Amino acid sequence: MKYVFFLNMGGVNQLDECEIFLNNMFNDPYILGIKNVFLRKFVAYMIRKSRLKAMQQNYEKMGGKSPLTEITQSLCDKLNAKNQAYKFDFISLYVPPFAKDVFAKYDFKSNDEIILFPLYPHHSKTTVTSSLEVVQNELKSVQNQAKIKIIDVFYSDEKYNAMIIKHILEKKKAYDCNVLIFSAHSLPVSVIKKGDLYEKHMQEHVGILREKLKNEFDEVILSYQSKLGPVKWLEPNTSDILANLDQKALIYPISFCIDCSETIFELGVEYRHLAKSDYELVACPNDSEEFIEFIINCLS
């Protein structure tokens, strides 16, 4: 049997998971790069306490949960119905379903193949490396015979980019504008200076898409969202771009494959009061037919 496990940070499924998410996220050494475990736990505790109430209030405005889990489950359901050669499931890093609980559902055999598929188009230690490390460590405790395969980052894949362009142009038919903003989740500059590939991959990806869309938009912008704390983060900030925007725009959340709080709430709600002009969001690939076809093609 061939098993495909999608990996993601995960989205809060109910309000009491906000604290679980913050605790796990800021105790991740790839997120909070403090080598001393005791000190990292203390700093993580302080961040959790300072951010918990605001996070819960934001999720209350979203109906008490992130859409990420339901959409990912729908993606797996559609793939399982469409392709019987694989069993599709998903694992979240910071909230359920955790790797331990997901793997407990399966009895892996020596002739099985386990395919780990991080839902991150671009590589970063804070996403791809962190997720793979946790999941691979858990796999060691439940099996040591099945073959393990990893799907690499896919921002340069032609089929993936054809899907993005199709979704953008479909949105543009209903909302005609001349500016396109690719908004990516930001990272501290200190992480990039340590050799993280994220910014390089992001710039290369936007370069590919800008060339393909040069006749559709007068301006194509790469910006970054979701910065946290007083340290220097990647720029320009999406909020600043929107605050100075003098014409309508489309925003595509380029670093996400599945809609989550950063897309639905941060881009869809929070930033609107900052925006000088109107804008519309293009949905993430989610459980679309094009994304399903891309995934199946990756496995072939």
N, C-alpha and C positions, 0 to 999 in steps of 0.2 A: 504494500500500500504506500502511496505517496501522500504525505501530509504537508499542507502549506499553512504556516502560521504568520499572520500579519502582526507586525510590532509597531506600537505607538506609545506615546506617553500616557494616553488615556484621558477620558473626560469624566468629570464628576457626575455620578448617576443619581445622587440624592444629597441634600444639604450637609448631612453629617460626614460625607466623604471629603468635604473641603479641607478639613484638618488633616485627614489622612494624606491627601494629595500634597499639601504644603510640607508636611513632615517628611514624606518620602522624597519629594523633589529636592528640598534643601539639605537633605542628608546624603544626596547623591554627590560623590566626590568630583564628578565631571561637571556638575552644575555649580556647586559651591567649592571652589578649588582650594580648600584649606586642608593641608596634609594631616594636621593633628586632629585625630578623631574626636577627642573630647571637646576641643575648641569648636570644631565644625558642628557638633551636636548642640553646643550652647548657642552659637550664632543662628543655627537653623531654628532652634526653639524661639529665639527673639524675633526672627522674621515671621515665623508662623503666628505668633501671638499678635504681632503688629498688623498682619495682613488678613487674618481670618475673618473678622467682622465684615470688612469691605468686600471680600470675596463672596461671602455668603449673601450679602445684599445684592451683589451683581447677579448671582445665580438665581435669586428669588425673582429678579426681573426677567430672567430667561425661562421661568417656569420651574425652577428648582433643579435643573440638570443641564448638562451639555448634550448636544445632539450627536456627539461623536460615537458613543457606544451603539446607539440604535442604527445609525447609518452604516457603521462597520458590520454590525450583525446582518443588516439587509444585504450588504455587499457579499458576505460569506454565503448567505442563503441563496442568492442568485447564482453565485459561482457553483455551489454544490448542486443546484438544479440543472445547470447548464453543462457541467463537465464532471462526469462520474469517475474519471481517472484519478482525481485528487479529492482529498478531504480538506476543506478550508475552515480555518478557525482563527481567532485573534487573541492577542495577549496585550494587556496594558501594563505599563511600567510602574505607575504611581497609585493607581486605584484598581479595584477589581474590573475585569478578571485577571488575576495575577498568573504568572507562568506556572507556579506550583499547582494551582487548582485546575488550570487548563490541561496540563499534561496528565493529571490524575485521571482524566476521562479516557485515556488511550492506553492500550497495551502494545507498545512498540516491539516489533520483531526485528531480527537481524537483517532480513531482506527488505525492510522498509526504508523509505527515504524521507527525511525531515527537511523541509525547505523553509528557511527563515527569510521573511520578506519584510524588511523595515519600510514603513510607509513614509519615507523621507526621500524626496528626489535628490537632495544635496547632502553631502557628507559633513557631519560635525561630530566631534567626540561627545558633545552634550546630548546628541540624539542617537545616531546610528551606533557608535561605539558603546555608549551606556546601555542601550537596549540589548544589543547582542551579547555583551558581557554577562548581564544578569540572566538572560535566557539560556545561554550556553552553560553557565554554571549550574543552573537548575536541571538542564538536560543530563549533565554528568551524574546527578544523583538519582535519576529515574531510568537511565538506559546508557549503555556504552557500546551498542552494537550497530544500531541503525546508521546509515550514511547521512551526513548532514551537509546541506548545500545552502549557500547564502546568495540572495539576489542583491546585486550591487546597486549603487545609486544610479538613477536613470534619467537625469535632467537632460542629457543629450540624445536620448532615444527619439528617433524620428516619429514613431507612432504616438509616443507620449506628447510630443510637441504638436503634432497634427491635431490631437484631441484638444489641447489647450487653445489652439488657434480657432478651431471649430466652435468651441464654447464661447470664446470672446466675440467672434463675429456674429454668432446667433444673438448674443445679448445686444450687440451694436445695432442690429436691425430694429430692435424695439426701443433702443435708447441711443440715438445718434449723437455722437460726440467726437471730438478730435484729440482728446488726451487719454492716454492709458497709463495707469499707475500699477506697477507690480510691487505689492507690499509683502515684504518678507519679515519673519520673526527676527528680531535683532539679537546680537550677541555682544558681550563686552569686548572691546578692542584688545584687552589683555589676552583673551582666549585666542584671538586671531594671531597675535604676535607670537604665541607659543606654537604656531604651525598648523592651527585648525584650517581645514580646506574650505570651510563654509562660504566665506566671502568670495573666494576665487570661483567656486562653482556657481554661486549666485550671479556674479558678473558675466560669466561665460554663458549661463542660461539666458539671461535677459538679452545678451548680445545676439544669440541665435534667434530668439523670438522677435527682437526689434527689426532684424533684417527681413524676416518673413512678413512683418506687419507694416513695413515702411510706407506702403501705399495706402494704408487704411487709417493711420493716425499721424497727426502733425508732430506729436510729442509722445515719446515713450519714456517713462520715468521709473527708476528703481529706488525704492525707499524702504525704511525699516520701522517696525512697530514693536510695542511691548517691552520697552526698556524699563529697567528696575534699579533703583538705588542711585547713588551719587557718582559712580564710576563712569568712564567714557564708554559709550556704546557706538555701534556702527551707525553711520549717518548717510543721507539725510533722514530725519524722522518723518514718518508718514503724516503725523499730526501737523508738523510744520508745513509740509507740502500742501496739505488741504487748507490750512489757514491762509495760504497765499495764492491759492488757485483762483484764477479769474475767469474760468469757463468750466462747463460741465466735463465730467470725466467718468471713466470706468475704472474700477479697482479689481485686480485679480490677485488673490492671496497665494502667491507663487510657491511659498515654502510648505504649504499644507496640501495633503491629498484628501482629507476628510474635514468637512466643516466642524468647527469647534467654538469655544467661547471667544477665541481670538478673532475669528471671522464673523460669527453671527452677532456677538455683542460688542467687542471692541471696535471693529470696523463698521458694523451695521448700525450701532446705536451710539456708543460713546463719542466717536469722532465726529458725528454729524453736527453737534453744536459748535465744533471748532471750525468746520468747513466754511470757507467764504462762498463757494459755489456748490451746486448740487452734484451728487455722484451716485452711481449705482454699483452694486457688487456683482461680480460674476461668481457663481457657485464653484466650490471645489469639485474635483472629479467625482467624489462620492461613490454612489453605486450606479453610475451611468453605464450605459451599454458600451460606450467607447472605452471607459476605464476597465470594464470587464474584459473586453477584447484585448486590450493592452496587457493585462495581467496574464491571460491565457497564452498570449504570444511570448511573454517573458519565460514561461515555463516550458515552452516547446523547444 
